[in-house]
C-alpha cells in the first residue's frame, strides 16, 4: 500500500517495540506502514469520524492486519489507554494540536513520546509542548511533493530553549542542510510578501513580521 513521504518519515521515527496511538488516523496508512516494519510495533488508529474509520477498516482488512491494528472512534486523546507510550498527531493545524493536548492534560502527562507534524503555528506548538513537560528530542524536515514539512519528536522531560531555538527548532539548527535552507528561504519570502500586503494600520503584526524577517536573514545570509 502506497504511503506518502511525510507519513513514511513519521513512521521511521517511531522506536521499535512502541505502542502507538495515531490520532486522526484518516485511512490508517501510517498504522499499516508501522506494523509492517516488523519492529514489534502495536498501534491504535483513532478518528473522530466514522467515515475515515470505515475506510481504515477496509485497508487493514485488505492487508490482513486486523489482529495488529485496533480501531477506536473518539475525539483526540479520549481514545488513549494506559498501555500506550507513543502518541502521533500529524496533518492538522498547530492550534488544533494544541487544543487536543490542552483538553486532556491528565492523559498528556502519561505520554512518554509525542510525535507531531503540524501544518502551521509550529513555534506555538513547540512552546506549548515544552510548557507541559516535554523536550525536543529530534526534528526532521521532509519534502512531500511541493511542500516541506517539519516533524517533531518530543520526550517527557525538560530543557531550556532560546527564542531562536523555538523559531527554527534546536535540532534543526544543529543539522541544517539543503532542506533547512529551502524551508526557511520559503518562510522568509512569505514574510516579505506579507509585509507588502499588510495594511499600515496593522502595526503590531507588521512589527512582528519585520523582526522575523531579520531573524531569518541573519541565519540564512550571515
HUBELGI-V619934 format. One record per residue. PHI is phi as a letter, one per 30 degrees, with the letter a starting at -180 (999 if undefined). D_FIRST is the distance of its C-alpha to the first C-alpha in whole Angstrom. Layout:
BEGIN
{{PHI;D_FIRST} {PHI;D_FIRST}}
END
This chain:
BEGIN
{{999;0} {d;4} {b;7} {d;10} {d;13} {d;15} {d;12} {d;12} {d;15} {d;16} {d;14} {d;16} {d;19} {d;19} {d;21} {e;21} {i;22} {d;22} {c;22} {c;20} {c;20} {c;18} {d;20} {i;19} {d;15} {h;14} {c;11} {i;11} {d;8} {d;10} {d;11} {d;8} {d;8} {d;12} {d;13} {d;10} {d;13} {i;15} {c;18} {h;19} {c;18} {c;18} {b;17} {c;18} {c;16} {b;19} {a;20} {d;23} {c;22} {d;22} {e;19} {e;16} {d;17} {d;17} {d;13} {d;12} {d;14} {d;12} {d;9} {d;10} {d;12} {d;10} {c;8} {h;12} {c;12} {e;15} {d;18} {c;16} {b;15} {c;18} {c;18} {b;21} {c;23} {l;25} {c;27} {h;26} {d;27} {d;28} {c;26} {d;26} {b;28} {d;30} {d;28} {d;25} {c;26} {b;23} {c;23} {c;20} {b;21} {b;19} {i;19} {c;23} {d;26} {d;28} {d;31} {d;28} {d;27} {e;31} {d;32} {d;29} {d;30} {d;34} {d;34} {b;33} {d;35} {d;36} {d;32} {e;32} {d;34} {d;32} {d;29} {d;29} {b;26} {b;25} {c;22} {b;23} {b;22} {d;24} {d;24} {a;28} {h;31} {d;30} {d;33} {d;34} {d;31} {d;32} {d;36} {d;35} {d;33} {d;35} {d;38} {c;36} {j;36} {c;33} {b;34} {d;31} {d;30} {a;27} {b;26} {b;24} {c;23} {b;20} {c;20} {b;17} {h;18} {c;22} {c;22} {c;23} {c;22} {c;24} {b;22} {b;25} {c;25} {c;28} {b;30} {d;33} {k;36} {b;38} {b;39} {c;41} {b;40} {d;42} {e;41} {d;40} {e;37} {d;36} {d;36} {c;34} {j;32} {d;34} {d;32} {d;31} {d;34} {d;34} {d;31} {h;32} {j;31} {d;30} {d;27} {e;30} {d;32} {d;30} {d;29} {d;32} {d;34} {d;32} {d;33} {d;37} {d;36} {d;35} {d;38} {d;41} {d;40} {d;40} {d;43} {d;44} {c;43} {d;44} {e;48} {d;51} {d;51} {d;48} {d;50} {d;48} {d;44} {d;46} {d;47} {d;44} {d;42} {d;45} {d;45} {d;41} {d;42} {d;44} {d;42} {d;39} {d;42} {d;43} {d;40} {d;39} {b;42} {d;44}}
END
